[in-house]
Amino acid sequence: MSKPGHLDGDGDVDGDDESAATAESHGQYISAIYRHMQVVIAAELAPYRIGSGQYIFLMAIASGRAVTQKALSARLLVDKATTAKAIAKLEAEGYVRREPDPADNRYQLLQLTDAGRQVVPQVKEALARVKARTRRGLSDEAYDSFIQSLKIVLRNLTELEEIRE
């Protein structure tokens, strides 16, 4: 028997027969998924000295041309302080470098180093393993629907933040 508050085999919370739609908060699952994903990703990326908080920045820089730290923060919907810490760690590991923006020397562009370009395929493989693990038991259609739902929730929340600013 599982502990109260845990999902049973029917997808309901044990000890609570109310419908999942009225009794449960999606926030608790999003939070739990996030925490567990961070642990799994950190373990996969440990051999490369890349933390679960840095890989999104590495991959974003790898996916396009050089970008400013400010633009990277905006693209990833991450605050500037978090971006600065992650980039500093990636720089310290030798994966990212800053170069003056030829269009405006007041700005620095972030680019991958040779070591960064070499590690990206390994990081992609590690992330693919994590993604495969998270998709177990979900059809492609169910997974796509799940992702679309998460995007809607995120949009709903970020629109509220924009209204307050």
N, C-alpha and C positions, 0 to 999 in steps of 0.2 A: 504494500500500500504506500502511495506517495504522500508527501506532506501536504497539508492544506495550502492552497494558493499556487500549487503546481498544476500544470496541464495533465489531464488524464488522457486515455487513449481516444476519447471522443473529441478532444480539442477543447473541452470545458475545464474550468478550474475545479479541482477536486473539492468536494464539500459545498459546491455552489451550483445549483441546477438552473440558475437564471440564464437567459440567452447570453451568449458571448458578446453580442453587440451592445447590450445594456450593462453588463456586469464588469467588463474588462476595459482597460485602457490600452490603446495601441502604444502609448508612450512607454509603458513598462517593457514591452517587447522590443521596441526600437532601442531602448537603453540597454537591455540585456544583450541583444544582438551586437550592438556596438562594442560593448565590453568584451564579449567573447571573441569577436572578430579581431580586436586589437591584440589579444593574447595570441591567437593563431597566426596572425600576420607577423607579429614580432618574432615568433619562433621561426617562421619561414625565412625571414629576412636577416636574422641574427648573423649568419655567416658573412654577410656583406656589410655589417655594421650600419645598417639602415633601420631606423626605428619605425614603428607603426605610424608615427606622426610625421615622418619625412617622405615616405614613398610617394604620396600623392603629388608632392612638389617636384620630385625627381621625374616622375612620369609626365607631368604637365610640361615641364621644361623640355623633355625629350620629344614630346608630341608636336612641337612646332618650332618656329624660329625664336630667336632670342627675345626675352620679355623682361619688362621691369618688375621689380618686386611688388609694386603697387598694383600693376595690371594682373599679376599672378594671384594676388589676394582676392581681387574682384572676380576673376574667373572661377576660382575655387570656393568662393563664398566663405572665406576665412579671414579673420581679423589680421591686421598688419603685424601685430606683435607675435602672433603664432607663426606667421610666415617668416618673420625675421629670425626667430629661433631655429626653425626648420632649415632655412637656407644656411645659417651659420654652421649648423651641424653637417650639412651636405658639403659645404666648403671645407670644413675641417677634415672630412674624410677624403677630400680630393675629387669629389664627383661633380662639383659645380664651381664655376668661377664667375666673377663680375668683370665686365669690361665697360669702358665709357661708351655711351650711346653716341655714335657718330653724328646723329641728327641734333643732339642736344647734350653737351658734356655735363650738364647738371644731373643727368640720370645715368644709372648703371644698368646694363643689360645682363641678365642671367643666362649663362650658356653651360652646356655640359662640357666637361673635360674629356680627354681620351678615356680615362678610367670610368667616367660616368657613362660614356657611350658603350664601353665594354660590359658594364654591370647591368644595363637596362634589359637585355634579353634574359638574363638570369632572374631579374626581378619580375619580369613578365611571366616567366615560367612559374615562379613561386606564387604569384597572384592568381594564375590560372588554376593551380592546385587548390588554393583557398576557395576560389569561386566554384570549382567543381564540388568541393565539399559542401558548400552552402546550398547548392542546387539539388543535392540528393533528394529524391522523392518528389521533385517538382517537374512537371512537364515544361517544355519550352513555353507553351501558352500560359501556364500558371505563373512561371517566372516573369515573363514579360508583363503580365497583368500586375504582379506584385511591384515591379519596378515603376510602372506607370502610376500606381497608387501612391508610392513613396514620393514621386515627383509632384503629384498633386498636393500632398500634405506639405511638402517643403515649399511649394509655391504659395500655398495658403498662409503659411507662417511668415515667409519673407515679404509677402505683400503687406501683411499687418505691420511688420517692422518698418517698411518704407513709408507707410501712412503716418507712423509716430515720429519719424525723423523730420 
